[in-house]
Every structure is written in C-alpha cells, then in structure tokens.
C-alpha cells in the first residue's frame, strides 16, 4: 500500500460479498470501493466522500454502512453507503483528542469491531486509563451496554473482538497478551504470537463471516486465518 496507515474492509455481515473498501491514512474523508482483493492496486470502481473527516484506523463496514470516528470530536458516525445519510452517536466520558489515543501505534481513539454477537466499539475512558467496550445497536445506532475492562490503554497496541472475547496486543503488536470475556466480564489467561515483523500494525480486525483477521501491517494488507480450539467440558 502507498500509506503506512489505513484500513481495508469488507462488509462484516453477509452483504456485499466480494467487495472491499479502503480508507487510506489515519485522517481523511474518502472511502474507495474495489471490486475484489486483486483490484487493490487499481484506482477503485468508486470513491465516496463521507462528508466528515475520520480519525484513526478503527473503522468497519457492517450491513452496508461505514462506521467511523469523527475526528476531533466525541462523535461516532454511521454512514449509509446506499443513501449517503449519516447518523451520529455521542460517546460521553471518552478520550477523543490531544493525542490521548486508545491505540497510540495506529493513532486511533475509537476502534469498531464486529463479531458473532454484532457491533461493538472499543474506546478509552477519560477518567483513568481504562479500556472500555460498548455494545452498539446498529439499527438505532445507540449504546446497549458499556463494559469496563480495567486494562490500561498505555499497555495496549491494538485489539479485536471474536466470539464475545476482547483480545489485546502488547505495545509492539507482536503478541496477544490479554483477553477479556465480555459476557462474564472477567479476564482470560491468553498469550500467543500474532506477527514476527517490526514496524507499524495500523489495523487489526476480525471478520466473523470469514473467520479471518484483516491487517494493515508494515504498509501491506494481510489476512490471518482464525481457528477456534474446542475444549471439552
């Protein structure tokens, strides 16, 4: 890719199968649509101005809408890719400016995530150094619940949510070193290698419809197959 920072996305629901979108850099307002993954080096079939500047690399596309953080504010935006209309959600008591990032490596204040349970957003509390997770209703674009993980954002590199569990990487984004069960609201003993390379991991997102991790890693877009290990009870 041309930029160190950015996000690449498919629709995390079953819609728009085969299409991909790209939001280059950690600040901008253009969203480029591609016909398939092999077309990423082309100019794209469509470029959309999403009307507001996004911040960071924590965006997601879910059920034909683009979710992003409106730069410099505590507003989250749902941009309908069909109607071009927007909905706004204000996240009170969150950090959103003055370089007080949730994930410093990717210059991200809010990280959207989709798993088997639906849509989430990860953010940092403005009272103490706590990683917070909010469950969102995508239809009404409202908060259903907020969970405090008590994990310090100063130790986090990036994160994703899969099967109701929040996974957090270390400050170098080389290992997943912490996990938190969002249903039981309790930490899990988890540690595994994610990547071997140095450099900047700008984006890390789980796609439940594909069981893949998408990465924007060292100016390249990559996928990582996820395999869930069944345990006997």
N, C-alpha and C positions, 0 to 999 in steps of 0.2 A: 504494500500500500504506500501511497505517497506521504502519509502523515504518521507520526509516532502515535498520535492519539486518534481515537474514533470508536464507533460502534457499528457492528454489522448484525442484521436481524432478519429472521423470517417471522411469519405470524406464529406466535406461540400457541395459538389454537389450531384447529384443523383446517382453517380457512386459508385461501391464497397459497395453496401448496405449490412449491417450486419457485415462488417469487422471493426476492431478497431485497433488503433496503440497507442503505449506508448513510450514516451521519458522520461526516469527517471532522476531525479535530475535536477539542473539548469545548468549543464555543462556536455557534453558528446558528443558521435558521433554514438551511437547505437539507432536504431529505431526498436521496437519489434511489430510484427503484431499478432493479435489474431483473431480467427475465429468468436467469438461473445463476448458479455459482460460477460457472465458467465465463460469465459475461462481466465479472467484476473489473476487469481491466478496460472495459469499454466505458463510454460516457453514460450509459444507462438509458432506459427507454422513457424515463420520466423523472423530472426534478421538481419537487414541490417546496414552495416557501411556506413554512409552518407558522408564519406570522409573528412569532416571538423567538428571541434568542434562547437556545438551550445551553445548559451548562453541564460539563462532565461527560462521562461515557456510560451512564447508568440507564439508558433508555430501553424501552421494549415496545414491540408491536404485538397487540393482543386483540383478537376479534375485530380486525380491520380498523384499529385506532392506534395512534402513536402516542405513547406516554413519555413525558419528559419534564425536567425541572426548568422552570422559567428563570433564567439567570438573574442573579442579584436580588431575588425575592424569596419568600417562603411559600410561593405558589407552585403547585404541580398542575400540569396541563394534559388534558386528553384531547387529542386532535383526530377527528374522524377523517379517515383517508378518502371516504366517498363523498361526504357533504362539505368537507373543509371547515366544519364548525368546531368550536372549541368549548370545553368545559373546564372549570378551574376548581381546584381544591387547595385550600389554605391549610398548611401544616403548622399549627401553633407549637410553640416551645421547641423549635428545631433550629439547628445551625444552618445558615444558608449563604454566608458572605464572609468577607475579611479573611479569606484563606483558612478558615476553620473547617477544613474538609472532613467528611466522613471517611473517605479514602484518599489520602494525600497523593499516592502514586498516580492516580488517574484523574486528579483534580475534580473529584465527584462529591457532591453534597447529598444527593439522593440517588439510591440505586433501586430501580424497579426490578421485580423478579416475578416469574410465573412458574408454578409447579403443578402437581396433580390436584391441588386444592384451590387453585385460582391465582388471583393477582395480589401481590404484596409490594410494599415499599420499605426499604431499609434506610434509616436516617440517624443522625446524631442528635442527642438531647442538648439543649442549650443550658441545662443546669447539670453540670458534671459531665464527665467524659464517658457517657453510656451509649452503647449501640442499641437502637430501638428498631422494632419491626411493627409495621401497621398492616393489618389485613384490610384490603380495599374491596368495595363492591363496584365492579366495572360498569354496571348499568347506570347506577345513580352517581357514580364517582364520589363516594363517601367512605369514611373510615368506619369499619365494623368493629375493630378492636385494636388496641395498642399493647405490645408486649415489650417489657424491659428485660434485656438480656444480661445487663450488668457487666458486659465485656467492654473494655476500654477501646475506643476508636484509635488511640495512639499506637496500639499494637497490631492493628488490622491493615492488611494490604488490599484485599478485595473480598467478595463474598458471593455466594449463590444459595438458592433455596431449592431443595429437592425432597419430595415426599414428606413435606412438613418439617424438615430439618434445615436449620441455617448452618452453612459451612463457611468458615472464615479462614483466610490465608494469613501467613505471617507477614511481617513488614516488607519482606523481599518478594513475596508472591511465589515462593518456590514450594512451599508445603501448606497443606491444610492442617492447621494445628488446633482448631477449636470447632466444636459443633454444639448446637443448642436446639433441643426438641421444642418446637413452637406449640405443640399440643399440650404436653405435660409441663412446659415452661421450666425445663431442667437441662443442665449441661450434659454432654455425652463425651465419653473418652474416645477421641478420634485423632488420628495422625497419619497422614500419607503424603507422598510426593505428588506434586502437581506438574511441575516442569523443571527442567535442568538448566535452562538458559538464564543468563543475567539480562539486564535491560528492563524495559518498562512493559508490564502487563496492563494495558489500558482498559480492557474489558473482559469480563468473565460472566457468562450467563448460561443457565440450564434451560434446555428445551424439552419439556415432558413428552411432547408428541413425537419426538425423535430419539429421546434418551441420549442426548448429546450435550456436551459443553461447547459453547462458542467462545473463542478467544480472539482478542486483538493483541497479539504478542510480538514485541520487537518489530513493529511495523508490518506484520503479516497477519492474515486471518487464518485461524486454525479451528479444527474440531477435535474433540476428545470423546470417545465412546464411553458411556457410563454403564456399568454393570452392577446391579444391586445384589449383594450376597444374602441369600436366605439363611436365617438362623432358626434352629429348632427350639421349640418352647416346651 
